[in-house]
Amino acid sequence: MAVNEGRLWQSLMEMAKIGATEKGGVCRLALTDLDRDGRDLFAKWCREAGCTLSVDKMGNIFARRPGKNNALPPVMTGSHLDSQPTGGKFDGVYGVLAGLEVVRTLNDFGIETDAPVEVAVWTNEEGSRFAPAMVASGVFAGVFDLDYGLSRADLDGKTMGEELQRIGYAGDLPVGGRPVGAYFEAHIEQGPILEAETKTIGVVTHAQGQRWYEVTLTGQEAHAGPTPMEIRHDALVGAAKMVVDVNRIGLAHKPFGRATVGLLNVTPNSRNTIPGKVFFTIDFRNPNEDALTAMDAEMRASVAKIAAEHGLTVDLVQIWHSPVVTFHEKCVGAVRNATKRLGFSHMEIVSGAGHDACYINRVAPTGMIFIPCEDGISHNEVENATASDCAAGCNVLLHAMVEAASA
């Protein structure tokens, strides 16, 4: 029993037309019209495959293929359809369409699983438009409450609840609170390890811990000409020093530490006015929770010191903490068994990125499958994977899910 490689690839390329960018990537920010179009196409394909669809109050979509015993909790797979502003055509969507291909393949072979099978689309995994990331799967897992999830706002003040209503994906199904027999998520690695090691499959055992922060520095706006350098309270100079030190902290925690400032807004953003306010974000990651805590402490001390040196006030808020994740031994075993049975080269790997699976792991046995991506590049329009690797990961997903869905 094997998936249809050409059909999977065609589905990926068809979905990539929605929000396509000039450099070959996609821009489908969460809950935009393009996100709605991608959801609509997925829903159409699922209905054609004989699935019934439901949508919960966070806009998460569940496409169900019935089993012999529908009283059993479903074996679920999925990922997300939203992207980064300059995203690739595999991040997230591969896991969704691999799930759809599993359903189509079961139909092709006339396989009736004991437990029902579900394919999920999780809302706002990226956290690019609405922070934090993985907020809807977080509500499903009880990490956040529903009001918190629906109230997340973008930089224009539009909330997730408002945008779900606008695009027609504000469902009525309760979010979570129901049993899931097992959850598997297929994904491109988003890093260079599998390609460097010439392995087709990554059997994911853990995921890094993450901390996200929002920092606002306030100084004093003043004229760039008459104001002497020594009396300035330049918020951007302070922010620039902090950005450099965030990078230093990441390097100090090699080889696994990751430290990034990815968003920065300057006020008033005028060429001849000293910046009076700067807002920026910090993203820390580490697979060791103690090391992540140490990075946090170093950053807080550095921010306080630099702010004092430049006469700035600082508002630093940690908006998200996702602890180190250990995936379920049984699901990891199912992925490993399927990989060996199918004869693919493989290795155990730790995820450097966050995924919806990290939250679902709190309420259901969970495992992940990685495939290589070219040069390890992701969150970039040139992100690429091969059709054969996509099919390989999907075949592993198929066999792992069938094993888990057997009574």
C-alpha positions in Angstrom: 0.0 0.0 0.0 1.6 3.3 -1.2 0.4 6.8 -1.8 0.1 8.3 -5.2 3.2 10.5 -5.5 1.9 12.4 -8.6 -1.4 13.2 -7.0 0.2 14.4 -3.8 2.5 16.7 -5.7 -0.3 18.0 -7.9 -2.3 18.9 -4.8 0.7 20.8 -3.3 1.3 22.7 -6.5 -2.4 23.5 -6.9 -2.6 24.9 -3.3 0.6 26.9 -3.9 -1.2 28.9 -6.6 -3.3 30.5 -3.8 -1.2 33.4 -2.6 1.6 32.6 -5.0 4.6 35.1 -4.9 7.0 36.1 -7.7 9.9 34.1 -6.2 7.9 30.9 -6.1 6.6 31.0 -2.5 3.3 31.9 -1.0 1.8 34.6 1.2 -1.3 33.3 2.9 -1.4 35.1 6.2 -3.8 33.7 8.8 -7.5 34.6 8.3 -7.0 36.7 5.2 -9.1 36.1 2.1 -6.3 34.0 0.7 -6.3 31.8 3.8 -10.1 31.4 3.3 -9.5 30.4 -0.3 -7.0 27.7 0.7 -9.4 26.4 3.3 -12.2 26.3 0.8 -10.1 24.3 -1.6 -9.1 21.8 1.1 -12.7 21.4 2.2 -13.7 20.7 -1.4 -11.1 18.0 -1.8 -12.0 16.4 1.5 -15.7 16.2 0.5 -14.8 14.7 -2.8 -12.8 12.1 -0.8 -15.9 11.2 1.2 -15.1 13.0 4.4 -17.5 14.9 6.6 -16.2 18.3 7.8 -16.6 20.2 11.0 -15.2 23.5 12.2 -14.7 24.6 15.8 -14.9 28.1 17.4 -11.2 28.8 16.7 -11.7 27.9 13.0 -9.8 24.6 13.2 -11.1 22.3 10.5 -11.6 18.6 10.9 -12.2 16.3 8.0 -13.3 12.8 9.1 -13.2 9.5 7.3 -15.3 7.0 9.3 -13.9 3.8 10.7 -15.4 0.4 11.5 -16.1 1.6 15.1 -16.8 5.3 15.2 -17.1 5.2 18.9 -13.3 4.9 19.0 -11.3 8.2 19.3 -10.0 9.2 15.9 -6.4 8.9 14.7 -5.6 12.4 13.6 -3.1 14.1 11.4 -2.7 17.6 10.0 -0.9 20.9 10.2 -1.6 24.4 8.9 -2.4 26.3 5.7 -1.3 29.8 6.9 2.1 31.1 5.9 4.7 33.6 6.6 4.6 36.9 4.6 7.4 35.5 2.4 6.7 31.8 3.0 7.3 28.7 1.1 4.9 26.3 -0.5 5.6 23.3 1.8 5.7 24.6 5.4 2.5 23.4 7.1 0.6 22.7 3.9 2.6 19.5 3.3 1.3 18.0 6.5 -2.3 18.9 5.7 -2.2 17.6 2.1 -0.2 14.5 3.2 -3.2 13.8 5.5 -5.6 14.2 2.6 -3.4 11.8 0.5 -3.6 9.2 3.3 -7.4 9.4 3.1 -7.4 9.2 -0.7 -5.0 6.2 -0.5 -7.2 4.3 2.0 -10.1 4.9 -0.4 -8.0 3.6 -3.4 -7.2 0.4 -1.6 -10.6 0.0 0.1 -9.1 -0.1 3.5 -11.5 0.4 6.4 -9.6 1.3 9.6 -11.0 0.3 13.0 -10.9 3.9 14.3 -12.0 6.9 12.3 -9.3 9.0 10.7 -9.3 12.8 10.8 -7.2 15.5 9.0 -6.9 18.8 10.8 -6.2 22.3 9.7 -5.1 24.4 12.7 -5.6 28.1 12.6 -2.7 30.6 12.9 0.1 28.2 13.5 2.7 30.7 12.2 2.0 33.5 14.7 3.0 35.9 12.0 -0.2 37.9 11.8 -1.5 37.0 15.3 0.8 36.3 18.2 1.6 33.9 19.7 2.1 31.0 17.3 0.0 27.8 17.4 -2.7 29.6 19.3 -5.7 27.6 18.0 -4.1 24.2 18.7 -3.2 25.7 22.0 -6.8 26.4 22.8 -7.7 22.8 21.7 -5.1 21.5 24.1 -6.3 23.8 27.0 -3.1 25.8 27.1 -5.1 29.0 26.3 -8.8 29.7 26.9 -11.2 30.5 24.1 -11.5 34.2 24.9 -7.8 34.6 24.9 -7.5 32.9 21.4 -10.3 34.9 19.8 -9.0 38.2 21.2 -5.5 37.9 19.7 -5.1 41.0 17.5 -2.9 41.9 14.5 -0.9 45.1 14.2 -4.1 46.8 12.8 -6.1 45.8 15.8 -8.2 43.2 14.1 -8.9 40.2 16.3 -9.0 36.5 15.4 -12.6 36.3 16.4 -13.6 39.2 14.1 -11.6 37.8 11.1 -13.0 34.2 11.6 -16.5 35.7 11.3 -15.5 37.8 8.3 -14.1 34.9 6.2 -16.8 32.5 7.3 -14.8 30.1 9.4 -16.1 30.8 12.9 -17.5 27.3 13.6 -19.8 26.2 16.4 -17.9 23.1 17.5 -16.4 23.3 21.0 -12.6 23.6 20.9 -11.0 20.5 22.2 -12.3 18.5 25.2 -12.7 15.3 23.1 -10.5 12.2 23.0 -7.9 11.8 20.2 -6.5 8.3 19.9 -3.2 9.5 18.3 -1.9 12.5 16.4 0.8 12.5 13.7 2.2 15.5 11.9 4.3 15.4 8.7 6.5 18.4 8.0 9.5 19.6 6.2 12.5 19.7 8.6 13.0 23.5 8.1 16.7 22.9 8.9 19.8 21.3 7.2 20.4 18.2 9.2 18.5 15.5 7.1 20.0 16.8 3.9 23.5 16.9 5.3 23.2 13.4 6.7 21.5 12.2 3.4 18.5 10.8 5.3 15.0 10.6 3.9 13.0 10.5 7.1 13.5 12.3 10.4 11.9 10.4 13.3 11.1 13.3 15.6 11.7 12.6 19.3 11.6 16.1 20.9 10.9 19.8 20.1 12.9 22.8 21.4 11.5 25.0 24.1 10.7 28.5 23.1 10.1 31.9 24.7 8.7 34.9 22.8 9.0 38.5 24.1 7.7 41.9 23.2 9.9 44.9 24.2 9.0 48.6 24.1 11.7 51.1 24.7 10.8 54.7 25.3 13.2 57.6 25.1 12.7 61.2 23.9 12.0 62.4 20.4 14.1 65.5 19.5 15.5 67.3 16.5 18.4 65.5 14.8 20.3 68.7 14.2 20.4 70.9 17.4 20.4 68.1 19.9 23.9 67.2 21.2 24.8 63.6 21.1 25.7 63.3 24.8 22.2 64.3 26.0 20.1 62.2 23.7 17.7 59.5 24.8 17.7 57.6 21.5 15.5 54.5 21.7 16.8 53.1 18.5 20.4 53.2 19.6 19.4 51.3 22.8 17.4 48.8 20.7 20.3 48.3 18.3 22.6 47.4 21.2 20.0 45.0 22.6 19.6 43.3 19.2 23.4 42.7 19.1 23.3 41.3 22.6 20.4 39.0 21.9 22.5 37.6 19.1 25.5 37.2 21.5 23.3 35.3 23.9 22.3 32.8 21.2 26.0 32.3 20.2 27.0 31.9 23.9 24.6 28.9 24.2 26.0 26.9 21.2 25.3 24.5 19.6 21.6 24.5 20.4 20.7 28.0 21.4 18.7 30.2 19.0 18.1 33.9 19.4 16.3 36.2 17.0 14.9 39.7 16.7 12.6 39.4 13.8 10.3 42.4 14.0 11.1 46.1 14.8 9.0 49.2 14.7 10.5 52.7 15.1 8.6 55.8 16.1 8.2 58.4 14.7 10.3 56.9 11.9 11.4 60.2 10.5 14.9 60.7 9.0 15.6 63.9 11.0 14.0 63.1 14.3 15.7 61.1 17.1 13.6 58.0 17.6 11.5 58.3 20.8 10.1 54.8 20.9 11.0 51.3 19.5 9.0 48.1 19.6 10.7 44.8 18.9 10.4 41.1 19.4 12.7 38.5 20.7 12.5 34.7 20.0 14.6 32.4 22.1 14.9 28.6 21.6 16.8 25.7 23.2 16.1 22.0 23.6 17.4 22.3 27.2 14.9 24.0 29.6 17.6 25.1 32.0 19.6 26.7 29.2 16.5 28.5 28.0 16.0 29.8 31.5 19.6 31.0 31.6 19.2 32.8 28.2 16.1 34.5 29.6 18.0 35.8 32.7 20.9 37.0 30.6 18.7 38.9 28.3 16.7 40.6 31.0 19.9 41.8 32.7 21.3 43.1 29.4 18.1 45.0 28.5 18.0 46.6 31.9 21.6 47.7 31.8 21.4 49.1 28.2 18.2 51.0 29.0 19.8 52.6 32.1 22.8 53.7 30.2 20.7 55.5 27.6 18.1 56.9 29.9 15.3 54.8 28.4 12.3 53.2 30.0 11.6 49.6 29.1 8.5 47.4 29.0 9.5 43.8 28.5 6.8 41.2 28.4 7.2 37.4 27.8 4.1 36.7 25.7 4.7 33.0 25.2 6.6 30.1 26.7 6.4 26.6 25.1 8.5 24.2 27.2 10.7 21.5 25.7 8.5 18.7 24.2 9.0 14.9 24.4 6.8 13.1 21.9 4.9 10.0 22.9 7.0 6.8 22.8 4.3 4.8 21.1 3.8 7.3 18.3 7.5 7.8 17.8 7.7 4.0 17.7 5.0 3.8 15.1 6.9 6.3 12.9 10.1 4.4 13.4 8.5 1.0 12.6 6.9 2.4 9.4 10.1 3.9 8.3 12.0 0.6 8.7 9.3 -1.4 7.1 9.3 0.8 4.1 13.1 0.8 3.9 13.8 4.5 4.1 17.0 5.9 5.4 16.3 7.7 8.7 17.6 9.2 11.9 16.2 10.5 15.1 16.0 14.3 15.2 14.9 17.2 17.5 12.6 19.8 16.0 14.1 23.3 16.1 10.7 24.8 15.2 7.4 24.8 17.0 4.5 22.9 15.6 0.9 22.3 16.4 2.0 18.8 17.4 3.8 20.3 20.4 0.5 21.3 21.9 -1.6 18.3 20.8 1.1 16.2 22.6 -0.4 17.5 25.8 -3.8 15.9 25.2 -3.1 13.0 22.9 -0.2 10.6 22.1 1.7 12.4 19.4 4.5 11.9 16.9 6.1 13.8 14.0 7.7 12.9 10.7 10.3 15.1 9.0 11.5 15.1 5.4 14.4 17.1 4.0 14.1 20.6 2.5 16.7 22.0 0.1 19.6 23.7 1.9 17.6 23.6 5.1 15.8 26.8 4.0 12.3 27.6 5.2 10.2 30.7 6.0 11.5 31.8 2.6 10.0 31.9 -0.9 12.7 29.6 -2.2 11.8 26.8 0.3 11.8 23.5 -1.7 11.4 19.8 -1.3 11.3 16.9 -3.8 8.3 15.0 -4.9 9.9 11.7 -3.9 10.7 12.9 -0.4 7.2 14.2 0.0 5.8 10.9 -1.0 8.2 9.0 1.3 7.1 11.0 4.3 3.5 10.5 3.3 3.9 6.8 3.1 5.4 6.7 6.6 2.4 8.7 7.8 0.0 6.3 6.1 1.5 3.2 7.6 1.9 4.8 11.1 -1.7 6.0 11.1 -3.0 2.6 9.9 -1.1 0.9 12.7 -2.5 3.4 15.3 -6.0 3.1 13.9 -6.0 -0.7 14.3 -7.9 -2.0 17.3 
